[in-house]
Amino acid sequence: FKQALQTIREWQGRDVGVQMCLVGSKGLQFFKRLRVPIAASITHLGDRPHVADFIGTVKVMLDAYTEGRIDRLFLINAEFVNTMSQKPVVRQLLPAEVVKTAELQERWEYL
């Protein structure tokens, strides 16, 4: 949540409005108290959610981008490091970032 707050403050400091799409009850409760605009949310997914569970919530953000109501879409999540720590990660999903083709060659994996 600290990384999300920092990112929100950075954009608001640039006088940019922020909307949230929240996954999970902890995030929803935390950001409700802060009065951050919540465009969509989903809770009660269990330990092994299926991708179909996210379709409606994610579609809200994709539609907002397509309609021009938002100009960027970021994913902020905790990446598992080990049982004692998680690393916060911020990824820009839309518009997709350009990757140089030379870098792509290094990422290919063959089985």
Secondary structure as a PSIPRED ss2 file (coil, helix, strand):
# PSIPRED VFORMAT (PSIPRED V4.0)

   1 F C   1.000  0.000  0.000
   2 K H   0.000  1.000  0.000
   3 Q H   0.000  1.000  0.000
   4 A H   0.000  1.000  0.000
   5 L H   0.000  1.000  0.000
   6 Q H   0.000  1.000  0.000
   7 T H   0.000  1.000  0.000
   8 I H   0.000  1.000  0.000
   9 R H   0.000  1.000  0.000
  10 E H   0.000  1.000  0.000
  11 W H   0.000  1.000  0.000
  12 Q H   0.000  1.000  0.000
  13 G H   0.000  1.000  0.000
  14 R C   1.000  0.000  0.000
  15 D C   1.000  0.000  0.000
  16 V C   1.000  0.000  0.000
  17 G C   1.000  0.000  0.000
  18 V C   1.000  0.000  0.000
  19 Q C   1.000  0.000  0.000
  20 M E   0.000  0.000  1.000
  21 C E   0.000  0.000  1.000
  22 L E   0.000  0.000  1.000
  23 V E   0.000  0.000  1.000
  24 G C   1.000  0.000  0.000
  25 S H   0.000  1.000  0.000
  26 K H   0.000  1.000  0.000
  27 G H   0.000  1.000  0.000
  28 L H   0.000  1.000  0.000
  29 Q H   0.000  1.000  0.000
  30 F H   0.000  1.000  0.000
  31 F H   0.000  1.000  0.000
  32 K H   0.000  1.000  0.000
  33 R H   0.000  1.000  0.000
  34 L C   1.000  0.000  0.000
  35 R C   1.000  0.000  0.000
  36 V C   1.000  0.000  0.000
  37 P C   1.000  0.000  0.000
  38 I E   0.000  0.000  1.000
  39 A E   0.000  0.000  1.000
  40 A E   0.000  0.000  1.000
  41 S E   0.000  0.000  1.000
  42 I E   0.000  0.000  1.000
  43 T C   1.000  0.000  0.000
  44 H C   1.000  0.000  0.000
  45 L C   1.000  0.000  0.000
  46 G C   1.000  0.000  0.000
  47 D C   1.000  0.000  0.000
  48 R C   1.000  0.000  0.000
  49 P C   1.000  0.000  0.000
  50 H C   1.000  0.000  0.000
  51 V H   0.000  1.000  0.000
  52 A H   0.000  1.000  0.000
  53 D H   0.000  1.000  0.000
  54 F H   0.000  1.000  0.000
  55 I H   0.000  1.000  0.000
  56 G H   0.000  1.000  0.000
  57 T H   0.000  1.000  0.000
  58 V H   0.000  1.000  0.000
  59 K H   0.000  1.000  0.000
  60 V H   0.000  1.000  0.000
  61 M H   0.000  1.000  0.000
  62 L H   0.000  1.000  0.000
  63 D H   0.000  1.000  0.000
  64 A H   0.000  1.000  0.000
  65 Y H   0.000  1.000  0.000
  66 T H   0.000  1.000  0.000
  67 E C   1.000  0.000  0.000
  68 G C   1.000  0.000  0.000
  69 R C   1.000  0.000  0.000
  70 I C   1.000  0.000  0.000
  71 D C   1.000  0.000  0.000
  72 R C   1.000  0.000  0.000
  73 L E   0.000  0.000  1.000
  74 F E   0.000  0.000  1.000
  75 L E   0.000  0.000  1.000
  76 I E   0.000  0.000  1.000
  77 N E   0.000  0.000  1.000
  78 A E   0.000  0.000  1.000
  79 E E   0.000  0.000  1.000
  80 F E   0.000  0.000  1.000
  81 V E   0.000  0.000  1.000
  82 N E   0.000  0.000  1.000
  83 T C   1.000  0.000  0.000
  84 M C   1.000  0.000  0.000
  85 S E   0.000  0.000  1.000
  86 Q E   0.000  0.000  1.000
  87 K E   0.000  0.000  1.000
  88 P E   0.000  0.000  1.000
  89 V E   0.000  0.000  1.000
  90 V E   0.000  0.000  1.000
  91 R E   0.000  0.000  1.000
  92 Q E   0.000  0.000  1.000
  93 L E   0.000  0.000  1.000
  94 L E   0.000  0.000  1.000
  95 P C   1.000  0.000  0.000
  96 A C   1.000  0.000  0.000
  97 E C   1.000  0.000  0.000
  98 V C   1.000  0.000  0.000
  99 V C   1.000  0.000  0.000
 100 K C   1.000  0.000  0.000
 101 T H   0.000  1.000  0.000
 102 A H   0.000  1.000  0.000
 103 E H   0.000  1.000  0.000
 104 L H   0.000  1.000  0.000
 105 Q H   0.000  1.000  0.000
 106 E C   1.000  0.000  0.000
 107 R C   1.000  0.000  0.000
 108 W C   1.000  0.000  0.000
 109 E C   1.000  0.000  0.000
 110 Y C   1.000  0.000  0.000
 111 L C   1.000  0.000  0.000
